[in-house]
Amino acid sequence: MERFDTMLEAAGFAATLCKSWSFATSNDRYDVKGLLVIAETSDSENPIDEDSFYVVSPAGAIGLCEDGEDIDWLFMSDNAPNEDLPLTY
């Protein structure tokens, strides 16, 4: 898993691995352009604290790791919807 300080950096890397995502807690779907817009907006309106970071799975799923421990998976890769994702970093 790769680690990133902003969602935009994580989304940019994830876009090299996958071309579409589903939001983890709804049926919302995103293409690369949509994900990058959401990421940029999130970073500007709700930046994470200095002890938190984003992770990207090998298939392109994006998660938030708050305080360097548990991972809250936000965007699931449509390339591998059944990817075995870790719960901690």
PDB file of N, CA, C and O in Angstrom, chain B, residues numbered from 101:
ATOM      1  N   MET B 101       0.846  -1.180   0.000  1.00  0.00           N
ATOM      2  CA  MET B 101       0.000   0.000   0.000  1.00  0.00           C
ATOM      3  C   MET B 101       0.887   1.237   0.000  1.00  0.00           C
ATOM      4  O   MET B 101       1.916   1.300   0.671  1.00  0.00           O
ATOM      5  N   GLU B 102       0.445   2.213  -0.778  1.00  0.00           N
ATOM      6  CA  GLU B 102       1.137   3.495  -0.832  1.00  0.00           C
ATOM      7  C   GLU B 102       0.463   4.478   0.119  1.00  0.00           C
ATOM      8  O   GLU B 102      -0.743   4.394   0.356  1.00  0.00           O
ATOM      9  N   ARG B 103       1.242   5.407   0.662  1.00  0.00           N
ATOM     10  CA  ARG B 103       0.767   6.374   1.651  1.00  0.00           C
ATOM     11  C   ARG B 103       0.882   7.797   1.091  1.00  0.00           C
ATOM     12  O   ARG B 103       1.863   8.126   0.423  1.00  0.00           O
ATOM     13  N   PHE B 104      -0.135   8.651   1.368  1.00  0.00           N
ATOM     14  CA  PHE B 104      -0.174  10.005   0.833  1.00  0.00           C
ATOM     15  C   PHE B 104      -0.689  10.984   1.882  1.00  0.00           C
ATOM     16  O   PHE B 104      -1.486  10.621   2.748  1.00  0.00           O
ATOM     17  N   ASP B 105      -0.225  12.229   1.794  1.00  0.00           N
ATOM     18  CA  ASP B 105      -0.630  13.262   2.748  1.00  0.00           C
ATOM     19  C   ASP B 105      -1.933  13.958   2.381  1.00  0.00           C
ATOM     20  O   ASP B 105      -2.590  14.527   3.252  1.00  0.00           O
ATOM     21  N   THR B 106      -2.317  13.924   1.110  1.00  0.00           N
ATOM     22  CA  THR B 106      -3.574  14.557   0.699  1.00  0.00           C
ATOM     23  C   THR B 106      -4.413  13.564  -0.102  1.00  0.00           C
ATOM     24  O   THR B 106      -3.896  12.606  -0.678  1.00  0.00           O
ATOM     25  N   MET B 107      -5.710  13.817  -0.120  1.00  0.00           N
ATOM     26  CA  MET B 107      -6.585  12.951  -0.905  1.00  0.00           C
ATOM     27  C   MET B 107      -6.306  13.133  -2.397  1.00  0.00           C
ATOM     28  O   MET B 107      -6.403  12.177  -3.166  1.00  0.00           O
ATOM     29  N   LEU B 108      -5.960  14.354  -2.808  1.00  0.00           N
ATOM     30  CA  LEU B 108      -5.677  14.589  -4.220  1.00  0.00           C
ATOM     31  C   LEU B 108      -4.463  13.777  -4.680  1.00  0.00           C
ATOM     32  O   LEU B 108      -4.478  13.217  -5.776  1.00  0.00           O
ATOM     33  N   GLU B 109      -3.414  13.707  -3.856  1.00  0.00           N
ATOM     34  CA  GLU B 109      -2.255  12.878  -4.197  1.00  0.00           C
ATOM     35  C   GLU B 109      -2.656  11.406  -4.280  1.00  0.00           C
ATOM     36  O   GLU B 109      -2.244  10.693  -5.195  1.00  0.00           O
ATOM     37  N   ALA B 110      -3.461  10.962  -3.317  1.00  0.00           N
ATOM     38  CA  ALA B 110      -3.918   9.566  -3.303  1.00  0.00           C
ATOM     39  C   ALA B 110      -4.772   9.268  -4.524  1.00  0.00           C
ATOM     40  O   ALA B 110      -4.609   8.221  -5.150  1.00  0.00           O
ATOM     41  N   ALA B 111      -5.681  10.173  -4.873  1.00  0.00           N
ATOM     42  CA  ALA B 111      -6.557   9.977  -6.027  1.00  0.00           C
ATOM     43  C   ALA B 111      -5.755   9.965  -7.326  1.00  0.00           C
ATOM     44  O   ALA B 111      -6.046   9.184  -8.232  1.00  0.00           O
ATOM     45  N   GLY B 112      -4.754  10.825  -7.414  1.00  0.00           N
ATOM     46  CA  GLY B 112      -3.908  10.841  -8.607  1.00  0.00           C
ATOM     47  C   GLY B 112      -3.182   9.525  -8.802  1.00  0.00           C
ATOM     48  O   GLY B 112      -3.089   9.023  -9.922  1.00  0.00           O
ATOM     49  N   PHE B 113      -2.664   8.962  -7.712  1.00  0.00           N
ATOM     50  CA  PHE B 113      -1.989   7.665  -7.801  1.00  0.00           C
ATOM     51  C   PHE B 113      -2.990   6.556  -8.106  1.00  0.00           C
ATOM     52  O   PHE B 113      -2.727   5.694  -8.945  1.00  0.00           O
ATOM     53  N   ALA B 114      -4.143   6.574  -7.423  1.00  0.00           N
ATOM     54  CA  ALA B 114      -5.174   5.551  -7.644  1.00  0.00           C
ATOM     55  C   ALA B 114      -5.629   5.542  -9.097  1.00  0.00           C
ATOM     56  O   ALA B 114      -5.976   4.490  -9.634  1.00  0.00           O
ATOM     57  N   ALA B 115      -5.630   6.709  -9.734  1.00  0.00           N
ATOM     58  CA  ALA B 115      -6.056   6.811 -11.131  1.00  0.00           C
ATOM     59  C   ALA B 115      -5.098   6.095 -12.082  1.00  0.00           C
ATOM     60  O   ALA B 115      -5.461   5.806 -13.222  1.00  0.00           O
ATOM     61  N   THR B 116      -3.890   5.810 -11.626  1.00  0.00           N
ATOM     62  CA  THR B 116      -2.960   5.034 -12.453  1.00  0.00           C
ATOM     63  C   THR B 116      -3.245   3.538 -12.342  1.00  0.00           C
ATOM     64  O   THR B 116      -2.748   2.744 -13.141  1.00  0.00           O
ATOM     65  N   LEU B 117      -4.050   3.157 -11.344  1.00  0.00           N
ATOM     66  CA  LEU B 117      -4.341   1.746 -11.078  1.00  0.00           C
ATOM     67  C   LEU B 117      -5.758   1.342 -11.482  1.00  0.00           C
ATOM     68  O   LEU B 117      -6.028   0.167 -11.731  1.00  0.00           O
ATOM     69  N   CYS B 118      -6.645   2.310 -11.545  1.00  0.00           N
ATOM     70  CA  CYS B 118      -8.064   2.034 -11.730  1.00  0.00           C
ATOM     71  C   CYS B 118      -8.705   3.223 -12.431  1.00  0.00           C
ATOM     72  O   CYS B 118      -8.170   4.330 -12.369  1.00  0.00           O
ATOM     73  N   LYS B 119      -9.821   3.022 -13.086  1.00  0.00           N
ATOM     74  CA  LYS B 119     -10.495   4.118 -13.798  1.00  0.00           C
ATOM     75  C   LYS B 119     -11.887   4.431 -13.261  1.00  0.00           C
ATOM     76  O   LYS B 119     -12.522   5.378 -13.723  1.00  0.00           O
ATOM     77  N   SER B 120     -12.381   3.644 -12.281  1.00  0.00           N
ATOM     78  CA  SER B 120     -13.676   3.955 -11.677  1.00  0.00           C
ATOM     79  C   SER B 120     -13.746   3.386 -10.263  1.00  0.00           C
ATOM     80  O   SER B 120     -13.135   2.365  -9.947  1.00  0.00           O
ATOM     81  N   TRP B 121     -14.515   4.082  -9.423  1.00  0.00           N
ATOM     82  CA  TRP B 121     -14.628   3.735  -8.006  1.00  0.00           C
ATOM     83  C   TRP B 121     -16.064   3.851  -7.554  1.00  0.00           C
ATOM     84  O   TRP B 121     -16.872   4.546  -8.169  1.00  0.00           O
ATOM     85  N   SER B 122     -16.376   3.159  -6.466  1.00  0.00           N
ATOM     86  CA  SER B 122     -17.655   3.285  -5.776  1.00  0.00           C
ATOM     87  C   SER B 122     -17.371   3.820  -4.391  1.00  0.00           C
ATOM     88  O   SER B 122     -16.399   3.423  -3.748  1.00  0.00           O
ATOM     89  N   PHE B 123     -18.232   4.734  -3.928  1.00  0.00           N
ATOM     90  CA  PHE B 123     -18.077   5.239  -2.570  1.00  0.00           C
ATOM     91  C   PHE B 123     -18.443   4.116  -1.613  1.00  0.00           C
ATOM     92  O   PHE B 123     -19.416   3.400  -1.850  1.00  0.00           O
ATOM     93  N   ALA B 124     -17.697   3.950  -0.557  1.00  0.00           N
ATOM     94  CA  ALA B 124     -17.838   2.795   0.334  1.00  0.00           C
ATOM     95  C   ALA B 124     -19.200   2.702   1.021  1.00  0.00           C
ATOM     96  O   ALA B 124     -19.678   1.599   1.287  1.00  0.00           O
ATOM     97  N   THR B 125     -19.829   3.836   1.312  1.00  0.00           N
ATOM     98  CA  THR B 125     -21.068   3.787   2.093  1.00  0.00           C
ATOM     99  C   THR B 125     -22.313   4.145   1.285  1.00  0.00           C
ATOM    100  O   THR B 125     -23.380   4.374   1.855  1.00  0.00           O
ATOM    101  N   SER B 126     -22.179   4.193  -0.043  1.00  0.00           N
ATOM    102  CA  SER B 126     -23.349   4.477  -0.879  1.00  0.00           C
ATOM    103  C   SER B 126     -23.135   3.851  -2.256  1.00  0.00           C
ATOM    104  O   SER B 126     -22.120   3.197  -2.499  1.00  0.00           O
ATOM    105  N   ASN B 127     -24.079   4.054  -3.134  1.00  0.00           N
ATOM    106  CA  ASN B 127     -23.967   3.536  -4.495  1.00  0.00           C
ATOM    107  C   ASN B 127     -23.374   4.559  -5.455  1.00  0.00           C
ATOM    108  O   ASN B 127     -23.394   4.355  -6.668  1.00  0.00           O
ATOM    109  N   ASP B 128     -22.846   5.662  -4.920  1.00  0.00           N
ATOM    110  CA  ASP B 128     -22.245   6.687  -5.773  1.00  0.00           C
ATOM    111  C   ASP B 128     -21.019   6.118  -6.470  1.00  0.00           C
ATOM    112  O   ASP B 128     -20.213   5.409  -5.868  1.00  0.00           O
ATOM    113  N   ARG B 129     -20.897   6.449  -7.768  1.00  0.00           N
ATOM    114  CA  ARG B 129     -19.778   5.963  -8.572  1.00  0.00           C
ATOM    115  C   ARG B 129     -19.015   7.156  -9.121  1.00  0.00           C
ATOM    116  O   ARG B 129     -19.601   8.206  -9.386  1.00  0.00           O
ATOM    117  N   TYR B 130     -17.703   6.995  -9.293  1.00  0.00           N
ATOM    118  CA  TYR B 130     -16.842   8.073  -9.739  1.00  0.00           C
ATOM    119  C   TYR B 130     -15.901   7.586 -10.831  1.00  0.00           C
ATOM    120  O   TYR B 130     -15.351   6.487 -10.751  1.00  0.00           O
ATOM    121  N   ASP B 131     -15.722   8.417 -11.853  1.00  0.00           N
ATOM    122  CA  ASP B 131     -14.669   8.172 -12.827  1.00  0.00           C
ATOM    123  C   ASP B 131     -13.451   8.979 -12.380  1.00  0.00           C
ATOM    124  O   ASP B 131     -13.488   9.616 -11.327  1.00  0.00           O
ATOM    125  N   VAL B 132     -12.384   8.962 -13.156  1.00  0.00           N
ATOM    126  CA  VAL B 132     -11.147   9.647 -12.749  1.00  0.00           C
ATOM    127  C   VAL B 132     -11.405  11.131 -12.520  1.00  0.00           C
ATOM    128  O   VAL B 132     -11.021  11.676 -11.485  1.00  0.00           O
ATOM    129  N   LYS B 133     -12.047  11.781 -13.470  1.00  0.00           N
ATOM    130  CA  LYS B 133     -12.287  13.224 -13.352  1.00  0.00           C
ATOM    131  C   LYS B 133     -13.114  13.545 -12.111  1.00  0.00           C
ATOM    132  O   LYS B 133     -12.782  14.469 -11.368  1.00  0.00           O
ATOM    133  N   GLY B 134     -14.184  12.792 -11.881  1.00  0.00           N
ATOM    134  CA  GLY B 134     -15.033  13.013 -10.715  1.00  0.00           C
ATOM    135  C   GLY B 134     -14.300  12.795  -9.407  1.00  0.00           C
ATOM    136  O   GLY B 134     -14.479  13.553  -8.454  1.00  0.00           O
ATOM    137  N   LEU B 135     -13.474  11.759  -9.360  1.00  0.00           N
ATOM    138  CA  LEU B 135     -12.725  11.478  -8.140  1.00  0.00           C
ATOM    139  C   LEU B 135     -11.724  12.589  -7.844  1.00  0.00           C
ATOM    140  O   LEU B 135     -11.567  12.989  -6.690  1.00  0.00           O
ATOM    141  N   LEU B 136     -11.054  13.083  -8.865  1.00  0.00           N
ATOM    142  CA  LEU B 136     -10.083  14.158  -8.662  1.00  0.00           C
ATOM    143  C   LEU B 136     -10.754  15.438  -8.174  1.00  0.00           C
ATOM    144  O   LEU B 136     -10.193  16.152  -7.343  1.00  0.00           O
ATOM    145  N   VAL B 137     -11.945  15.732  -8.681  1.00  0.00           N
ATOM    146  CA  VAL B 137     -12.688  16.907  -8.218  1.00  0.00           C
ATOM    147  C   VAL B 137     -13.083  16.742  -6.754  1.00  0.00           C
ATOM    148  O   VAL B 137     -12.911  17.665  -5.958  1.00  0.00           O
ATOM    149  N   ILE B 138     -13.607  15.581  -6.397  1.00  0.00           N
ATOM    150  CA  ILE B 138     -13.996  15.302  -5.002  1.00  0.00           C
ATOM    151  C   ILE B 138     -12.776  15.407  -4.085  1.00  0.00           C
ATOM    152  O   ILE B 138     -12.863  15.973  -2.995  1.00  0.00           O
ATOM    153  N   ALA B 139     -11.654  14.867  -4.520  1.00  0.00           N
ATOM    154  CA  ALA B 139     -10.435  14.883  -3.709  1.00  0.00           C
ATOM    155  C   ALA B 139      -9.942  16.308  -3.480  1.00  0.00           C
ATOM    156  O   ALA B 139      -9.590  16.671  -2.357  1.00  0.00           O
ATOM    157  N   GLU B 140      -9.916  17.111  -4.529  1.00  0.00           N
ATOM    158  CA  GLU B 140      -9.457  18.492  -4.400  1.00  0.00           C
ATOM    159  C   GLU B 140     -10.372  19.286  -3.475  1.00  0.00           C
ATOM    160  O   GLU B 140      -9.898  20.065  -2.648  1.00  0.00           O
ATOM    161  N   THR B 141     -11.674  19.092  -3.614  1.00  0.00           N
ATOM    162  CA  THR B 141     -12.644  19.772  -2.756  1.00  0.00           C
ATOM    163  C   THR B 141     -12.472  19.337  -1.305  1.00  0.00           C
ATOM    164  O   THR B 141     -12.485  20.170  -0.399  1.00  0.00           O
ATOM    165  N   SER B 142     -12.313  18.052  -1.086  1.00  0.00           N
ATOM    166  CA  SER B 142     -12.137  17.531   0.271  1.00  0.00           C
ATOM    167  C   SER B 142     -10.886  18.112   0.930  1.00  0.00           C
ATOM    168  O   SER B 142     -10.918  18.515   2.092  1.00  0.00           O
ATOM    169  N   ASP B 143      -9.800  18.151   0.186  1.00  0.00           N
ATOM    170  CA  ASP B 143      -8.549  18.692   0.738  1.00  0.00           C
ATOM    171  C   ASP B 143      -8.690  20.167   1.122  1.00  0.00           C
ATOM    172  O   ASP B 143      -8.151  20.596   2.142  1.00  0.00           O
ATOM    173  N   SER B 144      -9.407  20.937   0.314  1.00  0.00           N
ATOM    174  CA  SER B 144      -9.524  22.372   0.596  1.00  0.00           C
ATOM    175  C   SER B 144     -10.546  22.668   1.691  1.00  0.00           C
ATOM    176  O   SER B 144     -10.359  23.604   2.469  1.00  0.00           O
ATOM    177  N   GLU B 145     -11.619  21.887   1.764  1.00  0.00           N
ATOM    178  CA  GLU B 145     -12.678  22.156   2.737  1.00  0.00           C
ATOM    179  C   GLU B 145     -12.507  21.419   4.056  1.00  0.00           C
ATOM    180  O   GLU B 145     -12.979  21.887   5.092  1.00  0.00           O
ATOM    181  N   ASN B 146     -11.840  20.277   4.031  1.00  0.00           N
ATOM    182  CA  ASN B 146     -11.723  19.450   5.231  1.00  0.00           C
ATOM    183  C   ASN B 146     -10.365  18.745   5.273  1.00  0.00           C
ATOM    184  O   ASN B 146     -10.311  17.520   5.159  1.00  0.00           O
ATOM    185  N   PRO B 147      -9.266  19.495   5.434  1.00  0.00           N
ATOM    186  CA  PRO B 147      -7.955  18.834   5.455  1.00  0.00           C
ATOM    187  C   PRO B 147      -7.807  17.918   6.670  1.00  0.00           C
ATOM    188  O   PRO B 147      -8.380  18.168   7.731  1.00  0.00           O
ATOM    189  N   ILE B 148      -7.031  16.860   6.492  1.00  0.00           N
ATOM    190  CA  ILE B 148      -6.812  15.921   7.601  1.00  0.00           C
ATOM    191  C   ILE B 148      -5.747  16.481   8.545  1.00  0.00           C
ATOM    192  O   ILE B 148      -4.983  17.370   8.170  1.00  0.00           O
ATOM    193  N   ASP B 149      -5.703  15.955   9.769  1.00  0.00           N
ATOM    194  CA  ASP B 149      -4.702  16.438  10.722  1.00  0.00           C
ATOM    195  C   ASP B 149      -3.341  15.813  10.423  1.00  0.00           C
ATOM    196  O   ASP B 149      -3.232  14.891   9.615  1.00  0.00           O
ATOM    197  N   GLU B 150      -2.323  16.322  11.074  1.00  0.00           N
ATOM    198  CA  GLU B 150      -0.945  15.924  10.752  1.00  0.00           C
ATOM    199  C   GLU B 150      -0.618  14.470  11.084  1.00  0.00           C
ATOM    200  O   GLU B 150       0.366  13.941  10.566  1.00  0.00           O
ATOM    201  N   ASP B 151      -1.395  13.817  11.917  1.00  0.00           N
ATOM    202  CA  ASP B 151      -1.143  12.418  12.255  1.00  0.00           C
ATOM    203  C   ASP B 151      -1.905  11.440  11.367  1.00  0.00           C
ATOM    204  O   ASP B 151      -1.808  10.226  11.549  1.00  0.00           O
ATOM    205  N   SER B 152      -2.657  11.965  10.411  1.00  0.00           N
ATOM    206  CA  SER B 152      -3.467  11.127   9.526  1.00  0.00           C
ATOM    207  C   SER B 152      -2.883  11.129   8.117  1.00  0.00           C
ATOM    208  O   SER B 152      -2.090  12.001   7.760  1.00  0.00           O
ATOM    209  N   PHE B 153      -3.287  10.137   7.322  1.00  0.00           N
ATOM    210  CA  PHE B 153      -2.828  10.050   5.938  1.00  0.00           C
ATOM    211  C   PHE B 153      -3.775   9.159   5.157  1.00  0.00           C
ATOM    212  O   PHE B 153      -4.597   8.445   5.731  1.00  0.00           O
ATOM    213  N   TYR B 154      -3.647   9.211   3.841  1.00  0.00           N
ATOM    214  CA  TYR B 154      -4.442   8.372   2.946  1.00  0.00           C
ATOM    215  C   TYR B 154      -3.594   7.207   2.465  1.00  0.00           C
ATOM    216  O   TYR B 154      -2.374   7.325   2.349  1.00  0.00           O
ATOM    217  N   VAL B 155      -4.243   6.079   2.185  1.00  0.00           N
ATOM    218  CA  VAL B 155      -3.560   4.924   1.621  1.00  0.00           C
ATOM    219  C   VAL B 155      -4.287   4.499   0.351  1.00  0.00           C
ATOM    220  O   VAL B 155      -5.493   4.698   0.206  1.00  0.00           O
ATOM    221  N   VAL B 156      -3.527   3.915  -0.555  1.00  0.00           N
ATOM    222  CA  VAL B 156      -4.091   3.385  -1.790  1.00  0.00           C
ATOM    223  C   VAL B 156      -3.694   1.921  -1.893  1.00  0.00           C
ATOM    224  O   VAL B 156      -2.515   1.580  -1.794  1.00  0.00           O
ATOM    225  N   SER B 157      -4.677   1.062  -2.091  1.00  0.00           N
ATOM    226  CA  SER B 157      -4.435  -0.375  -2.200  1.00  0.00           C
ATOM    227  C   SER B 157      -3.835  -0.701  -3.568  1.00  0.00           C
ATOM    228  O   SER B 157      -3.838   0.148  -4.460  1.00  0.00           O
ATOM    229  N   PRO B 158      -3.326  -1.908  -3.739  1.00  0.00           N
ATOM    230  CA  PRO B 158      -2.776  -2.308  -5.041  1.00  0.00           C
ATOM    231  C   PRO B 158      -3.776  -2.233  -6.195  1.00  0.00           C
ATOM    232  O   PRO B 158      -3.370  -2.075  -7.346  1.00  0.00           O
ATOM    233  N   ALA B 159      -5.078  -2.344  -5.907  1.00  0.00           N
ATOM    234  CA  ALA B 159      -6.098  -2.267  -6.960  1.00  0.00           C
ATOM    235  C   ALA B 159      -6.660  -0.862  -7.138  1.00  0.00           C
ATOM    236  O   ALA B 159      -7.454  -0.627  -8.049  1.00  0.00           O
ATOM    237  N   GLY B 160      -6.257   0.087  -6.270  1.00  0.00           N
ATOM    238  CA  GLY B 160      -6.698   1.465  -6.411  1.00  0.00           C
ATOM    239  C   GLY B 160      -7.742   1.944  -5.428  1.00  0.00           C
ATOM    240  O   GLY B 160      -8.235   3.061  -5.577  1.00  0.00           O
ATOM    241  N   ALA B 161      -8.106   1.150  -4.423  1.00  0.00           N
ATOM    242  CA  ALA B 161      -9.033   1.610  -3.387  1.00  0.00           C
ATOM    243  C   ALA B 161      -8.320   2.671  -2.543  1.00  0.00           C
ATOM    244  O   ALA B 161      -7.107   2.609  -2.344  1.00  0.00           O
ATOM    245  N   ILE B 162      -9.090   3.641  -2.052  1.00  0.00           N
ATOM    246  CA  ILE B 162      -8.518   4.736  -1.261  1.00  0.00           C
ATOM    247  C   ILE B 162      -9.115   4.708   0.134  1.00  0.00           C
ATOM    248  O   ILE B 162     -10.333   4.643   0.305  1.00  0.00           O
ATOM    249  N   GLY B 163      -8.231   4.758   1.135  1.00  0.00           N
ATOM    250  CA  GLY B 163      -8.672   4.770   2.512  1.00  0.00           C
ATOM    251  C   GLY B 163      -8.025   5.889   3.297  1.00  0.00           C
ATOM    252  O   GLY B 163      -6.969   6.394   2.916  1.00  0.00           O
ATOM    253  N   LEU B 164      -8.655   6.277   4.391  1.00  0.00           N
ATOM    254  CA  LEU B 164      -8.131   7.283   5.307  1.00  0.00           C
ATOM    255  C   LEU B 164      -7.669   6.581   6.567  1.00  0.00           C
ATOM    256  O   LEU B 164      -8.423   5.833   7.190  1.00  0.00           O
ATOM    257  N   CYS B 165      -6.445   6.827   6.930  1.00  0.00           N
ATOM    258  CA  CYS B 165      -5.870   6.235   8.141  1.00  0.00           C
ATOM    259  C   CYS B 165      -5.683   7.370   9.152  1.00  0.00           C
ATOM    260  O   CYS B 165      -4.701   8.112   9.100  1.00  0.00           O
ATOM    261  N   GLU B 166      -6.628   7.485  10.056  1.00  0.00           N
ATOM    262  CA  GLU B 166      -6.552   8.544  11.057  1.00  0.00           C
ATOM    263  C   GLU B 166      -5.656   8.103  12.200  1.00  0.00           C
ATOM    264  O   GLU B 166      -5.779   6.989  12.710  1.00  0.00           O
ATOM    265  N   ASP B 167      -4.762   8.980  12.592  1.00  0.00           N
ATOM    266  CA  ASP B 167      -3.819   8.736  13.693  1.00  0.00           C
ATOM    267  C   ASP B 167      -2.935   7.522  13.452  1.00  0.00           C
ATOM    268  O   ASP B 167      -2.423   6.930  14.402  1.00  0.00           O
ATOM    269  N   GLY B 168      -2.751   7.146  12.188  1.00  0.00           N
ATOM    270  CA  GLY B 168      -1.815   6.086  11.839  1.00  0.00           C
ATOM    271  C   GLY B 168      -2.220   4.688  12.242  1.00  0.00           C
ATOM    272  O   GLY B 168      -1.357   3.819  12.367  1.00  0.00           O
ATOM    273  N   GLU B 169      -3.509   4.437  12.452  1.00  0.00           N
ATOM    274  CA  GLU B 169      -3.923   3.104  12.887  1.00  0.00           C
ATOM    275  C   GLU B 169      -5.000   2.502  11.987  1.00  0.00           C
ATOM    276  O   GLU B 169      -4.682   1.931  10.944  1.00  0.00           O
ATOM    277  N   ASP B 170      -6.272   2.621  12.378  1.00  0.00           N
ATOM    278  CA  ASP B 170      -7.366   2.007  11.627  1.00  0.00           C
ATOM    279  C   ASP B 170      -7.567   2.696  10.277  1.00  0.00           C
ATOM    280  O   ASP B 170      -7.399   3.909  10.152  1.00  0.00           O
ATOM    281  N   ILE B 171      -7.926   1.904   9.276  1.00  0.00           N
ATOM    282  CA  ILE B 171      -8.182   2.437   7.942  1.00  0.00           C
ATOM    283  C   ILE B 171      -9.680   2.472   7.695  1.00  0.00           C
ATOM    284  O   ILE B 171     -10.366   1.459   7.830  1.00  0.00           O
ATOM    285  N   ASP B 172     -10.178   3.634   7.337  1.00  0.00           N
ATOM    286  CA  ASP B 172     -11.570   3.812   6.940  1.00  0.00           C
ATOM    287  C   ASP B 172     -11.556   3.873   5.414  1.00  0.00           C
ATOM    288  O   ASP B 172     -11.152   4.882   4.835  1.00  0.00           O
ATOM    289  N   TRP B 173     -11.996   2.800   4.765  1.00  0.00           N
ATOM    290  CA  TRP B 173     -11.969   2.739   3.306  1.00  0.00           C
ATOM    291  C   TRP B 173     -13.072   3.627   2.739  1.00  0.00           C
ATOM    292  O   TRP B 173     -14.243   3.459   3.078  1.00  0.00           O
ATOM    293  N   LEU B 174     -12.699   4.575   1.874  1.00  0.00           N
ATOM    294  CA  LEU B 174     -13.623   5.570   1.347  1.00  0.00           C
ATOM    295  C   LEU B 174     -14.106   5.255  -0.066  1.00  0.00           C
ATOM    296  O   LEU B 174     -15.303   5.315  -0.349  1.00  0.00           O
ATOM    297  N   PHE B 175     -13.168   4.919  -0.948  1.00  0.00           N
ATOM    298  CA  PHE B 175     -13.482   4.654  -2.348  1.00  0.00           C
ATOM    299  C   PHE B 175     -12.986   3.267  -2.714  1.00  0.00           C
ATOM    300  O   PHE B 175     -11.805   2.955  -2.558  1.00  0.00           O
ATOM    301  N   MET B 176     -13.898   2.440  -3.202  1.00  0.00           N
ATOM    302  CA  MET B 176     -13.571   1.066  -3.553  1.00  0.00           C
ATOM    303  C   MET B 176     -13.305   0.969  -5.053  1.00  0.00           C
ATOM    304  O   MET B 176     -14.047   1.534  -5.856  1.00  0.00           O
ATOM    305  N   SER B 177     -12.270   0.266  -5.420  1.00  0.00           N
ATOM    306  CA  SER B 177     -11.907   0.093  -6.820  1.00  0.00           C
ATOM    307  C   SER B 177     -12.935  -0.781  -7.525  1.00  0.00           C
ATOM    308  O   SER B 177     -13.261  -1.867  -7.045  1.00  0.00           O
ATOM    309  N   ASP B 178     -13.444  -0.316  -8.655  1.00  0.00           N
ATOM    310  CA  ASP B 178     -14.364  -1.140  -9.441  1.00  0.00           C
ATOM    311  C   ASP B 178     -13.617  -2.256 -10.178  1.00  0.00           C
ATOM    312  O   ASP B 178     -14.232  -3.211 -10.651  1.00  0.00           O
ATOM    313  N   ASN B 179     -12.280  -2.130 -10.275  1.00  0.00           N
ATOM    314  CA  ASN B 179     -11.469  -3.189 -10.893  1.00  0.00           C
ATOM    315  C   ASN B 179     -11.422  -4.444 -10.028  1.00  0.00           C
ATOM    316  O   ASN B 179     -11.321  -5.558 -10.541  1.00  0.00           O
ATOM    317  N   ALA B 180     -11.497  -4.254  -8.715  1.00  0.00           N
ATOM    318  CA  ALA B 180     -11.391  -5.378  -7.781  1.00  0.00           C
ATOM    319  C   ALA B 180     -12.353  -5.143  -6.608  1.00  0.00           C
ATOM    320  O   ALA B 180     -11.905  -4.867  -5.495  1.00  0.00           O
ATOM    321  N   PRO B 181     -13.667  -5.250  -6.844  1.00  0.00           N
ATOM    322  CA  PRO B 181     -14.627  -4.961  -5.785  1.00  0.00           C
ATOM    323  C   PRO B 181     -14.535  -5.887  -4.571  1.00  0.00           C
ATOM    324  O   PRO B 181     -15.010  -5.546  -3.488  1.00  0.00           O
ATOM    325  N   ASN B 182     -13.928  -7.047  -4.752  1.00  0.00           N
ATOM    326  CA  ASN B 182     -13.792  -7.991  -3.639  1.00  0.00           C
ATOM    327  C   ASN B 182     -12.369  -8.051  -3.102  1.00  0.00           C
ATOM    328  O   ASN B 182     -11.973  -9.036  -2.478  1.00  0.00           O
ATOM    329  N   GLU B 183     -11.601  -6.988  -3.350  1.00  0.00           N
ATOM    330  CA  GLU B 183     -10.230  -6.937  -2.863  1.00  0.00           C
ATOM    331  C   GLU B 183     -10.207  -7.084  -1.338  1.00  0.00           C
ATOM    332  O   GLU B 183     -11.015  -6.471  -0.641  1.00  0.00           O
ATOM    333  N   ASP B 184      -9.296  -7.883  -0.833  1.00  0.00           N
ATOM    334  CA  ASP B 184      -9.143  -8.086   0.603  1.00  0.00           C
ATOM    335  C   ASP B 184      -8.361  -6.890   1.155  1.00  0.00           C
ATOM    336  O   ASP B 184      -7.142  -6.802   1.010  1.00  0.00           O
ATOM    337  N   LEU B 185      -9.097  -5.971   1.793  1.00  0.00           N
ATOM    338  CA  LEU B 185      -8.490  -4.727   2.295  1.00  0.00           C
ATOM    339  C   LEU B 185      -8.202  -4.834   3.782  1.00  0.00           C
ATOM    340  O   LEU B 185      -9.053  -5.289   4.547  1.00  0.00           O
ATOM    341  N   PRO B 186      -7.014  -4.420   4.199  1.00  0.00           N
ATOM    342  CA  PRO B 186      -6.682  -4.469   5.630  1.00  0.00           C
ATOM    343  C   PRO B 186      -7.481  -3.438   6.414  1.00  0.00           C
ATOM    344  O   PRO B 186      -7.913  -2.428   5.858  1.00  0.00           O
ATOM    345  N   LEU B 187      -7.673  -3.684   7.674  1.00  0.00           N
ATOM    346  CA  LEU B 187      -8.409  -2.775   8.540  1.00  0.00           C
ATOM    347  C   LEU B 187      -7.478  -1.826   9.297  1.00  0.00           C
ATOM    348  O   LEU B 187      -7.924  -0.815   9.839  1.00  0.00           O
ATOM    349  N   THR B 188      -6.184  -2.155   9.331  1.00  0.00           N
ATOM    350  CA  THR B 188      -5.209  -1.302  10.002  1.00  0.00           C
ATOM    351  C   THR B 188      -3.993  -1.134   9.097  1.00  0.00           C
ATOM    352  O   THR B 188      -3.762  -1.920   8.179  1.00  0.00           O
ATOM    353  N   TYR B 189      -3.220  -0.080   9.386  1.00  0.00           N
ATOM    354  CA  TYR B 189      -2.021   0.195   8.605  1.00  0.00           C
ATOM    355  C   TYR B 189      -0.813  -0.381   9.306  1.00  0.00           C
ATOM    356  O   TYR B 189       0.306  -0.257   8.810  1.00  0.00           O
TER     357      TYR B 189
END
